[in-house]
Amino acid sequence: MQIWNDFQGGKYKYDFYYGSLESGEVFLRCYEVTSNTPLSEDRLIEQSRVENPPQKQFGKVVNKQSFTIYEGD
């Protein structure tokens, strides 16, 4: 997984690479590091969700998908 800051605080983009994978969907779940509190749960899942076709070898599954973390810094 590769994550980039986007143009504004709290906004990010991500790429995701994986090996052999059945069709389905990929989405993010993020947590606050010191308390393990889930961040932007429902919004984050919807924004980061990507449908993926099956793949038989390592490759990029998600390409620069945008998402936002709404809680603080």
KOLKE-158361 format. One record per atom (N, C-alpha, C): x, y, z; residue in three letters. Coordinates in Angstrom, 1 decimal. Atoms other than C-alpha are relative to their C-alpha. Example, Ala and Ser with C-alpha at 12.3 -4.5 7.8 and 13.67 -1.06 7.14 Angstrom:
NODE     east    north       up   res
NODE      0.9     -1.2      0.0   ALA
NODE     12.3     -4.5      7.8   ALA
NODE      0.9      1.2      0.0   ALA
NODE     -0.9     -1.1      0.0   SER
NODE     13.7     -1.1      7.1   SER
NODE     -0.8      1.1      0.8   SER
This chain:
NODE     east    north       up   res
NODE      0.8     -1.2      0.0   MET
NODE      0.0      0.0      0.0   MET
NODE      0.9      1.2      0.0   MET
NODE     -0.7     -1.3      0.1   GLN
NODE      1.2      3.5     -0.8   GLN
NODE     -1.0      1.1      0.2   GLN
NODE      0.9     -1.1     -0.4   ILE
NODE     -0.5      6.6      0.7   ILE
NODE      0.7      1.3     -0.2   ILE
NODE     -0.5     -1.4      0.3   TRP
NODE      0.0     10.3     -0.4   TRP
NODE     -0.9      1.0      0.7   TRP
NODE      0.8     -1.1     -0.4   ASN
NODE     -1.1     13.5      1.2   ASN
NODE     -0.6      0.6     -1.3   ASN
NODE      0.6     -0.7      1.2   ASP
NODE     -3.5     15.3     -1.2   ASP
NODE      0.1      1.5      0.2   ASP
NODE     -0.2     -1.5      0.0   PHE
NODE     -4.0     19.0     -1.7   PHE
NODE     -0.4      0.7      1.3   PHE
NODE      0.5     -0.6     -1.2   GLN
NODE     -5.6     19.7      1.7   GLN
NODE      0.1     -0.9      1.2   GLN
NODE     -0.1      0.9     -1.2   GLY
NODE     -5.2     18.5      5.3   GLY
NODE     -1.2     -0.9      0.1   GLY
NODE      1.0      1.0     -0.2   GLY
NODE     -7.1     15.3      6.0   GLY
NODE     -0.4     -0.7     -1.3   GLY
NODE      0.3      0.6      1.3   LYS
NODE     -7.3     14.4      2.3   LYS
NODE      1.2     -0.8     -0.5   LYS
NODE     -1.1      0.9      0.4   TYR
NODE     -5.2     11.5      1.0   TYR
NODE     -0.4     -0.8     -1.3   TYR
NODE      0.3      0.9      1.1   LYS
NODE     -4.9      9.1     -2.0   LYS
NODE      0.8     -1.2      0.3   LYS
NODE     -0.7      1.2     -0.2   TYR
NODE     -3.8      5.5     -2.0   TYR
NODE      0.0     -0.9     -1.2   TYR
NODE     -0.2      1.1      1.0   ASP
NODE     -2.5      2.8     -4.3   ASP
NODE      0.1     -1.3      0.9   ASP
NODE     -0.1      1.3     -0.7   PHE
NODE     -2.8     -0.9     -3.3   PHE
NODE      0.4     -1.1     -1.0   PHE
NODE     -0.6      1.1      0.8   TYR
NODE     -0.8     -3.8     -4.7   TYR
NODE     -0.3     -1.3      0.7   TYR
NODE      0.2      1.2     -0.6   TYR
NODE     -1.5     -7.4     -4.1   TYR
NODE      0.2     -1.2     -1.0   TYR
NODE     -0.2      1.2      0.9   GLY
NODE     -0.9    -10.9     -5.4   GLY
NODE     -1.3     -0.6     -0.5   GLY
NODE      1.2      0.7      0.5   SER
NODE     -3.4    -13.5     -6.5   SER
NODE     -1.2      0.4      0.8   SER
NODE      1.2     -0.5     -0.7   LEU
NODE     -6.9    -12.2     -5.6   LEU
NODE     -1.2     -0.3     -0.7   LEU
NODE      1.3      0.2      0.6   GLU
NODE    -10.4    -13.2     -6.2   GLU
NODE     -0.8      1.3     -0.2   GLU
NODE      0.7     -1.2      0.2   SER
NODE    -12.9    -10.7     -7.4   SER
NODE     -0.7      0.4      1.3   SER
NODE      0.6     -0.5     -1.2   GLY
NODE    -14.5     -8.5     -4.7   GLY
NODE      0.2      1.5      0.1   GLY
NODE     -0.3     -1.4     -0.2   GLU
NODE    -13.8     -5.1     -3.2   GLU
NODE      1.1      0.2      1.0   GLU
NODE     -1.1     -0.4     -0.9   VAL
NODE    -11.0     -3.4     -1.4   VAL
NODE     -0.5      1.4      0.6   VAL
NODE      0.3     -1.3     -0.7   PHE
NODE    -11.6     -0.6      1.2   PHE
NODE      0.9      0.2      1.2   PHE
NODE     -0.9     -0.3     -1.1   LEU
NODE     -9.7      1.1      4.0   LEU
NODE     -0.8      0.1      1.3   LEU
NODE      0.5     -0.3     -1.4   ARG
NODE    -10.3      1.1      7.8   ARG
NODE      1.2      0.6      0.6   ARG
NODE     -1.1     -0.7     -0.7   CYS
NODE     -8.1      3.6      9.7   CYS
NODE     -0.3      0.2      1.4   CYS
NODE      0.2      0.0     -1.5   TYR
NODE     -7.5      3.8     13.4   TYR
NODE      1.0      1.1      0.5   TYR
NODE     -0.9     -0.9     -0.7   GLU
NODE     -6.0      6.5     15.7   GLU
NODE      1.0     -0.8      0.7   GLU
NODE     -1.1      0.8     -0.4   VAL
NODE     -2.6      5.2     16.6   VAL
NODE      0.1     -0.2      1.6   VAL
NODE     -0.2      0.2     -1.4   THR
NODE     -2.6      5.8     20.4   THR
NODE     -1.1     -0.6      0.7   THR
NODE      1.2      0.6     -0.7   SER
NODE     -6.1      4.7     21.3   SER
NODE     -0.7     -1.1     -0.8   SER
NODE      0.6      1.1      0.9   ASN
NODE     -7.0      2.3     18.4   ASN
NODE     -1.5      0.3     -0.3   ASN
NODE      1.4     -0.5      0.3   THR
NODE    -10.2      4.4     17.8   THR
NODE     -0.2      0.0     -1.5   THR
NODE      0.3     -0.1      1.4   PRO
NODE    -11.8      3.9     14.4   PRO
NODE     -0.2      1.4     -0.5   PRO
NODE      0.1     -1.3      0.5   LEU
NODE    -11.6      7.0     12.2   LEU
NODE     -0.9      0.0     -1.2   LEU
NODE      0.9     -0.3      1.2   SER
NODE    -14.4      8.2      9.8   SER
NODE     -0.5     -1.3     -0.6   SER
NODE      0.3      1.4      0.4   GLU
NODE    -15.7      4.6      9.7   GLU
NODE     -0.8     -0.1     -1.3   GLU
NODE      0.9      0.2      1.1   ASP
NODE    -18.7      4.7      7.4   ASP
NODE      0.4      0.8     -1.3   ASP
NODE     -0.4     -0.8      1.1   ARG
NODE    -17.6      7.6      5.2   ARG
NODE      1.3     -0.5     -0.6   ARG
NODE     -1.2      0.5      0.6   LEU
NODE    -14.1      6.2      4.8   LEU
NODE     -0.2     -1.3     -0.8   LEU
NODE      0.2      1.2      0.8   ILE
NODE    -15.3      2.8      3.7   ILE
NODE     -0.6      0.3     -1.3   ILE
NODE      0.7     -0.3      1.3   GLU
NODE    -17.6      4.3      1.1   GLU
NODE      1.0      0.8     -1.0   GLU
NODE     -0.9     -0.8      0.8   GLN
NODE    -14.9      6.8     -0.2   GLN
NODE      1.1     -0.9     -0.6   GLN
NODE     -1.2      0.8      0.3   SER
NODE    -12.1      4.2     -0.3   SER
NODE     -0.3     -1.3     -0.8   SER
NODE      0.4      1.2      0.6   ARG
NODE    -14.1      1.3     -1.7   ARG
NODE      0.3     -0.1     -1.5   ARG
NODE     -0.3      0.2      1.4   VAL
NODE    -12.9     -0.1     -5.1   VAL
NODE     -0.4     -1.4     -0.3   VAL
NODE      0.3      1.3      0.4   GLU
NODE    -14.4     -3.1     -6.9   GLU
NODE      1.2     -0.5     -0.8   GLU
NODE     -1.1      0.5      0.7   ASN
NODE    -11.7     -5.4     -8.2   ASN
NODE     -0.3     -1.3     -0.7   ASN
NODE      0.2      1.3      0.7   PRO
NODE    -11.7     -8.1    -10.9   PRO
NODE      1.0     -1.0      0.6   PRO
NODE     -1.0      1.0     -0.4   PRO
NODE     -9.9    -11.4    -10.2   PRO
NODE      1.4      0.3     -0.7   PRO
NODE     -1.4      0.0      0.6   GLN
NODE     -6.1    -11.4    -10.8   GLN
NODE      0.8     -1.2      0.5   GLN
NODE     -0.7      1.2     -0.3   LYS
NODE     -3.7    -14.2    -10.9   LYS
NODE      1.5      0.2      0.4   LYS
NODE     -1.4     -0.3     -0.3   GLN
NODE     -0.4    -12.4    -10.3   GLN
NODE      0.0      1.3      0.8   GLN
NODE     -0.2     -1.2     -0.8   PHE
NODE      1.0     -9.6     -8.2   PHE
NODE     -0.2      1.2     -0.9   PHE
NODE      0.2     -1.2      0.8   GLY
NODE     -0.2     -6.2     -9.5   GLY
NODE     -0.8      1.1      0.8   GLY
NODE      0.7     -1.1     -0.6   LYS
NODE     -1.9     -2.9     -8.7   LYS
NODE     -1.5     -0.3     -0.1   LYS
NODE      1.5      0.2     -0.1   VAL
NODE     -5.5     -3.3     -7.5   VAL
NODE     -0.7      1.3      0.1   VAL
NODE      0.6     -1.3     -0.2   VAL
NODE     -6.2      0.3     -6.5   VAL
NODE      0.9      1.1     -0.5   VAL
NODE     -0.9     -1.0      0.6   ASN
NODE     -4.9      3.4     -8.4   ASN
NODE     -0.5      1.4      0.5   ASN
NODE      0.2     -1.4     -0.4   LYS
NODE     -4.8      6.8     -6.6   LYS
NODE     -1.5      0.3      0.4   LYS
NODE      1.4     -0.2     -0.5   GLN
NODE     -8.2      6.4     -4.8   GLN
NODE      0.0      1.0      1.1   GLN
NODE      0.1     -1.1     -1.0   SER
NODE     -9.1      9.5     -2.8   SER
NODE     -0.8     -0.4      1.3   SER
NODE      0.8      0.2     -1.2   PHE
NODE    -10.3      9.4      0.8   PHE
NODE      0.3      1.1      1.0   PHE
NODE     -0.1     -1.0     -0.9   THR
NODE    -10.7     11.8      3.7   THR
NODE     -0.1     -0.5      1.5   THR
NODE      0.2      0.3     -1.5   ILE
NODE    -10.1     11.5      7.5   ILE
NODE     -0.5      1.3      0.6   ILE
NODE      0.7     -1.2     -0.5   TYR
NODE    -12.5     13.9      9.2   TYR
NODE      0.4      0.4      1.4   TYR
NODE     -0.3     -0.3     -1.4   GLU
NODE    -11.2     13.7     12.8   GLU
NODE      1.4      0.6      0.1   GLU
NODE     -1.3     -0.6     -0.4   GLY
NODE     -8.5     16.1     13.9   GLY
NODE      1.2     -0.2     -0.8   GLY
NODE     -1.3      0.3      0.7   ASP
NODE     -4.8     15.7     13.0   ASP
NODE      0.4     -1.4      0.1   ASP
